[in-house]
Amino acid sequence: MDTTLEPAAPLTDTELARLDAYWRAANYLTVGQIYLLDNPLLREPLRPEHVKPRLLGHWGTSPGLNLIYAHLNRVVKARDLNAIYITGPGHGGPAIVANTWLEGTYSELHPSVSRDEAGMARLFRQFSFPGGIPSHVAPEVPGSIHEGGELGYSLMHAYGAAFDNPDLLVACVIGDGEAETGPLQGSWQSNVFNNPARDGAVLPILHLNGYKIANPTVLDRIPRDDLLTLLRGYGYRPYLVEGDEIGPVHQGLAGAFERALDEIAAIQRHARTTGDVSRPRWPVIVMRTPKGWTGPKKVDGVPVEGTFHAHQVPLHNVRRNSEHLRQLEAWLRSYQPEELFDATGAPVADVAALPPEGERRMSANPHANGGSVLRDLVLPDYRGYGVDVLRPGDPHSEATRVLGRWLRDVIRANPDRFRLFGPDEVESNRLNATFEATDRAFLAARREDDEHLGVDGRVVEVLSEHLCQGWLEGYLLTGRHGIFTSYEAFIHIVDSMVNQHAKWLKVTRGIPWRRPIASLNYLLSSHVWRQDHNGFSHQDPGFIDHVVNKKAEVVRVYLPPDANTLLCTMDHCLRSRHYINVVIAGKQPGPSWLGVEEAALHCRRGLGIWQWASNDEGVVPDVVLACAGDVPTMETLAAADLLRRHLPDLRVRVVNVVDLMRLQPESEHPHGLSDRQFDTVFTTDKPIVFAYHGYPMLIHRLTYRRTNHGNLHVRGYKEEGTTTTPFDMVMLNDLDRFHLVIDVIDRVPGLRTRAAHLRQTMVDERERCRDYTRRHGEDAPDIADWRWQPEAETNP
């Protein structure tokens, strides 16, 4: 039965005193970080010069975070739990830093911030200070996998961390402001995918303190019964703890944790002993306490505690306002620091004794430093899954369907550390071979006519890109591997989440104790050039541009032109560490250009001359036809075929780019080509006609420093689209073979006059093809059935 907790007394007087002392110590350290530059233990009266000139940070949520952390420490130690702590209110960074210092982990990993008075002074000084640490729960904070600066993702990260971690408890604090976001609202449904037999447990703790930065919060103001009913509807059993009297809240919260953890243990024991993994009703704690609790009641006659005025810095003018300075000192002394820290400045024995020891400390749990528990994937040899290429372009194959057969066996070989995430599109994106090895994870009601639903599924699908992204991030950050597959146009939904993850990867590269994690791998199919059936709303290749804005050392973009290069690329991505890999590949039947061994060599190069498609061997080319992406590659080769037939004396070099970062100079990206290598491939003075998958400006941006940039002409998506045929789609954006030939004629010196007839023919061909689509609703047979013919067959 769902319970509103009455004041209970599970704590002895000694336990209550120890908990309260720890909480006061954490609060003191939190306030000190926000305000103090010196005099950390108030051994002398507080003076203006002891206070920071710029007061930054967020106090309002911090006492609640400290209270929850203190109580978790008690039960983690008492029950010997394997637990991590995720806080959605990331602005409460000083609270989490305070707890990691009290536990000793912070000083172990940052020895200059020792557990004594000098270390406390450094702890205070560095917070939100030039050359110090950020105000959020940033990567520098031990035990953190979630910064929380951008709200909405805490609970999905918690569930991602719990997947395939059967012994892990993930305590997740959700702020009531964060609870208003769409991603967090969707996250409550994550329990439908959490298997109590093989996954860990998530304990959500909804902290209602009533206010955001300037407004009340919705969940605090709706009737209590509505809130509890909402949580029950999501499948949780809520326990409510509320009040503004410290003793009763301590007792109530202790009782809530005892009951919640007993329930979790019972749920897991039942599932693991009986095999019954029907969806349980997991506990959730709702804690309602005043915002900025234990801080100033009023400032300048205005109520602060329990209002939005407590959100950030309650006392703003401490250096210049003597009354504010007096209030700050009184506030700090109200925690009785002389009882909490000994003569050296270290926590007294009672405070230091509350947290568990070693890796049982939440701030020292190895799962919160995922690279330390990461195990390599067992990857089958992708060469055994490749397409046998009889000659370039033959046979046609669906690249993602071929990949799906390999991923099926990746899943079989890694049943406890690899998952495939997607928003209801795994089958749509032709990866359905994976269902030969697994099901879709699902613990809600199942019916006889359902297909591929199971409690142990390694494919996790839900119609929310936010949830897929967040689950995968939590999964990776705690030491596992995965792929997120999505439609290209709608991956933009998680643009901001990608920002946060990229920043995390960038910062952790510079933190020696943070171990590299598995890469975040995107497989984007149903891409811009084959969204001709869904139309303009589904046509957007701009995710590449977004990702390329991130630091070069953490981003990679791959455009494999066929099935075998896709296999090779994904094998590389799943072996990589600490990157964001974006792979874009079509799901529709397309030509297979390279055999498996050729594909492997081409992928290692990143870009290269396709000699079999070129006719410039031994001579300087007249033009370079470059391409990146499966459809641009096909149109480029069709253009090369037309030029070979109609202008046989023209020397054409065909260059295919798989690794987009190869276009940058080596000074800008680790994969970049040297200028000498780039000039060798692309020449220093010949026209380059580049057919590109995305927005053309990106290619100019990547190559603007190159010698021959002035001769570079890029064709790509120019925001023209509709529901039409595949070839009409490329014609709308001037990426078609005929337009590429026109570009060559217009740019190669001497061709404009000599090839005027051919140019006119190409214009006419475009009109013919467009007219055909308008009459018949499909592409002309010579377009739809075009195949690359070797030169010997073209010119017998």
C-alpha positions, -999 to +999 in steps of 0.1 A: +000+000+000+013+034-009+023+054+022+025+090+033+050+087+060+041+097+095+068+109+118+086+077+128+117+071+149+140+045+132+171+064+144+185+062+178+196+094+195+232+086+187+224+080+150+204+111+147+231+132+163+257+117+139+235+123+109+227+158+118+264+166+125+274+153+091+246+173+075+257+205+093+293+199+082+282+194+046+261+226+047+290+245+063+314+234+035+287+243+009+283+279+022+320+282+026+326+274-011+301+300-022+314+328+000+348+324+015+382+333+002+400+329+035+394+322+072+378+288+065+372+278+101+362+313+114+392+313+138+388+351+137+359+374+131+348+375+095+361+405+076+353+417+040+386+405+027+377+370+037+349+370+012+351+364-025+347+394-047+324+375-071+297+354-053+287+325-076+268+293-069+234+280-059+225+276-023+188+268-026+189+232-036+221+224-017+208+216+018+184+191+004+211+174-016+233+173+015+205+158+036+199+131+011+236+123+007+240+120+045+211+096+048+223+075+018+257+073+034+241+058+065+222+031+047+250+023+022+272+016+051+247-003+072+236-025+043+269-026+025+253-013-007+270-007-041+256+027-049+262+059-069+245+093-065+231+112-094+218+147-088+196+164-114+199+199-097+235+202-110+236+238-097+240+222-063+276+214-072+291+228-040+270+203-020+284+173-038+319+186-037+314+191+001+304+155+005+332+141-015+356+161+006+340+148+038+343+112+025+380+118+017+377+109-020+382+144-032+415+148-013+427+114-026+422+124-062+431+161-057+459+159-031+464+196-029+429+199-014+438+180+017+414+172+046+427+199+069+424+236+073+447+244+044+429+220+022+395+234+033+408+269+023+417+256-011+384+238-014+366+271-007+388+293-029+387+271-060+349+269-063+336+291-092+369+309-091+393+316-120+416+286-124+393+266-101+364+243-106+329+249-121+298+254-101+281+223-114+287+186-106+314+186-132+337+158-143+363+170-117+339+159-090+345+123-079+316+100-082+298+121-108+285+109-141+260+137-146+268+174-145+232+185-144+238+220-158+212+213-184+181+200-167+160+170-177+184+140-180+191+128-145+166+099-143+174+086-178+211+086-169+203+067-138+184+040-156+212+037-182+237+032-154+214+005-139+210-015-171+231-047-168+245-037-134+226-061-112+242-052-079+241-014-084+218+010-067+215+043-084+201+070-062+187+098-084+177+132-069+153+150-092+147+187-086+111+199-089+122+224-115+139+197-135+107+176-131+089+201-154+110+193-184+098+170-212+128+146-210+123+141-173+086+135-177+094+109-203+120+093-180+095+080-155+086+054-181+121+039-179+110+014-154+092-005-182+126-014-195+144-022-162+146-059-155+149-067-117+166-100-124+195-087-145+195-049-140+203-027-110+178-006-092+170+031-095+157+049-065+142+083-076+141+110-050+119+138-060+130+169-041+102+195-038+115+227-024+089+247-041+107+271-064+128+276-095+150+307-100+120+331-099+088+310-100+070+283-081+073+247-093+043+229-108+047+196-088+049+215-055+018+234-061-006+207-074-026+188-048-006+162-030-030+134-040-026+144-077+012+142-074+011+108-057-015+095-082+008+107-111+037+087-097+016+057-090+003+059-126+039+057-138+043+025-118+060+037-086+051+034-050+056+069-035+068+076+000+063+112+012+086+130+037+078+166+044+084+192+070+105+221+082+115+207+116+149+191+114+144+162+139+112+148+124+125+152+088+156+132+097+135+104+112+110+105+084+137+103+057+155+075+075+123+056+076+116+062+039+150+049+029+146+018+051+112+010+035+123+018+000+155-003+002+136-032+018+112-031-011+140-030-037+157-060-021+124-079-020+117-071-057+151-083-068+151-113-046+117-124-060+128-119-096+161-136-091+148-167-072+115-173-090+123-160-125+092-138-124+102-105-139+068-090-144+070-053-140+072-045-103+061-013-085+094+004-076+096+028-047+101+066-051+107+090-023+091+125-024+109+149+000+094+183+006+116+207+025+121+245+024+143+259-003+176+272+012+168+254+045+190+265+074+201+296+055+191+332+063+154+336+071+152+372+058+176+395+041+169+433+040+135+425+054+126+402+025+118+365+032+145+342+018+144+307+033+115+288+017+112+312-013+128+317-047+151+343-032+172+314-018+178+299-052+213+313-058+233+336-034+210+348-005+234+375+007+247+395-023+266+424-010+287+410+018+319+429+012+303+463+012+273+458+035+282+453+071+248+438+080+252+412+052+286+404+065+272+399+100+244+377+087+269+356+068+291+350+098+260+342+119+248+318+092+282+300+091+285+298+129+250+284+132+264+251+120+288+251+150+320+243+129+340+240+161+320+208+168+324+194+133+361+199+125+391+193+148+421+215+155+437+206+122+405+213+102+398+176+095+362+162+101+358+150+137+355+113+143+317+112+145+314+130+111+341+110+094+325+078+107+292+082+089+303+074+053+313+039+042+349+031+033+369+025+002+349+018-030+317+017-011+318+055-008+295+068-035+322+092-046+347+064-050+324+038-067+342+024-098+310+025-118+311+063-116+345+062-134+332+038-161+365+034-179+379+016-148+354-012-152+352-012-190+357-045-207+365-048-244+338-061-267+341-095-283+337-086-319+333-112-347+355-107-377+334-084-399+351-097-430+330-128-428+298-107-431+308-087-462+293-086-496+312-104-524+317-077-550+319-091-585+329-058-599+324-022-588+287-015-582+277-052-584+257-064-565+233-040-550+228-045-512+212-027-483+242-016-462+224-015-429+208-049-435+243-063-440+255-046-408+225-060-389+238-095-394+271-086-378+254-067-350+233-098-343+265-117-335+280-088-316+249-091-293+253-128-290+290-125-281+284-097-255+252-105-236+260-083-206+277-052-220+263-041-254+229-027-263+213-012-293+192+019-286+167+034-311+134+053-313+112+025-328+134+024-359+157-006-355+136-027-380+128+003-401+166+009-405+170-027-417+188-039-386+162-065-380+187-094-381+194-085-345+161-099-335+174-134-344+196-130-313+175-109-290+142-091-284+132-056-276+134-050-238+099-046-224+084-054-190+049-040-194+020-062-206+027-083-237+002-098-261+003-129-283+006-109-315+035-088-302+068-095-321+102-096-306+093-083-271+110-098-241+122-090-207+159-097-216+160-078-248+193-062-258+175-038-282+160-009-263+134+011-282+111+039-272+098+068-292+119+094-275+153+103-288+160+119-255+155+087-236+176+067-261+205+092-258+203+095-220+201+057-215+231+052-237+251+079-220+244+064-186+253+030-200+286+042-215+296+063-185+293+033-162+315+011-184+295-005-212+291-002-250+263+006-274+249+022-306+222+047-310+204+043-344+180+070-356+166+088-386+191+115-396+167+144-395+154+138-360+187+131-343+187+169-339+163+164-310+193+155-289+216+183-301+219+198-267+226+165-250+254+158-275+269+192-265+269+181-228+285+147-235+311+162-258+321+186-231+323+158-206+346+138-229+367+169-236+372+177-199+378+142-187+406+138-212+425+162-190+417+145-157+443+117-151+421+096-128+392+096-152+396+065-174+384+066-211+350+052-217+336+035-248+326+059-276+291+072-282+283+057-316+255+071-338+242+052-368+221+076-388+201+060-416+169+070-434+190+099-444+183+131-463+187+117-498+163+088-493+136+106-474+119+112-507+088+094-495+084+113-462+093+147-477+108+179-466+102+176-429+124+145-428+152+160-449+180+175-428+217+164-428+228+192-404+237+170-374+271+166-390+277+204-388+266+204-352+290+177-342+319+191-360+316+223-339+329+202-309+365+198-300+385+179-326+399+154-302+364+140-294+345+139-327+346+117-357+323+117-388+322+088-412+303+085-445+308+049-458+297+046-494+286+010-493+279-021-471+315-033-468+329+001-458+300+004-433+310-029-417+346-018-414+336+016-400+314+002-373+340-024-363+364+005-358+339+026-339+330-001-314+367-006-307+373+031-302+373+050-269+362+084-257+349+097-290+316+107-305+314+088-337+287+098-363+282+072-390+257+079-418+246+051-441+216+044-463+192+015-458+179+013-493+195-010-519+226+006-533+258-004-552+286-023-535+318-006-547+346-023-528+353-058-517+358-064-480+396-061-481+395-031-504+370-015-480+393-021-450+422-005-468+401+024-480+387+030-444+422+030-430+432+057-455+400+077-447+400+090-482+416+078-514+417+078-552+395+052-567+418+041-595+392+019-612+369+049-616+397+073-627+416+077-660+444+099-649+470+074-639+505+086-649+492+120-659+480+152-642+442+151-640+421+178-656+395+177-629+390+160-595+356+145-588+353+141-550+325+125-531+314+118-495+282+098-488+265+069-505+242+088-528+268+115-537+292+087-545+268+070-569+260+103-586+297+111-588+305+078-604+276+082-628+290+116-638+324+101-643+308+075-665+291+102-686+324+121-689+343+090-699+317+083-726+314+118-740+348+133-733+372+104-734+402+126-735+393+144-703+415+131-674+393+126-644+404+116-609+377+102-586+383+106-548+361+091-522+360+104-486+349+081-458+364+099-428+353+135-432+379+147-407+406+138-432+398+170-450+411+192-422+448+200-418+466+178-393+470+209-371+432+211-367+423+174-362+442+142-353+428+126-385+437+155-407+459+152-438+491+171-441+491+198-468+515+177-489+492+146-488+461+167-495+478+184-524+489+151-538+453+138-539+434+170-547+461+188-568+472+224-562+455+240-592+429+218-608+391+222-604+375+200-577+339+192-580+328+178-546+295+160-542+288+159-505+261+144-483+253+174-463+253+212-464+281+224-488+295+251-466+309+225-442+334+212-468+345+248-475+350+253-438+370+221-434+393+229-463+395+267-463+433+266-455+442+243-483+462+255-513+436+246-538+406+258-519+399+285-545+392+258-571+368+238-548+332+237-558+308+218-536+274+204-543+252+191-515+219+197-498+207+232-502+174+230-483+153+219-513+131+189-508+096+174-510+079+141-514+093+130-547+115+103-564+151+096-553+166+111-584+143+141-584+155+147-549+191+150-560+181+171-590+163+196-567+196+202-550+218+201-581+236+171-569+226+149-598+251+134-623+240+157-651+246+188-630+280+175-619+289+171-655+278+207-661+300+218-632+330+201-648+323+217-682+319+251-666+351+249-645+377+230-666+395+255-688+388+251-725+357+229-721+330+255-722+332+260-759+344+225-768+317+207-748+288+232-753+268+205-770+273+181-741+263+208-716+231+214-735+224+177-735+229+175-697+204+204-692+179+185-715+185+153-696+175+169-663+143+182-679+136+147-694+140+130-660+119+155-642+091+152-668+092+114-665+088+116-627+058+139-631+041+116-656+049+082-641+056+088-604+089+070-605+124+076-619+132+068-655+144+032-660+179+043-673+183+062-640+169+036-617+187+008-634+221+025-639+251+004-633+288+012-634+304-004-665+341-011-666+360+009-692+367-022-713+329-028-717+323+009-723+349+013-751+353-022-766 
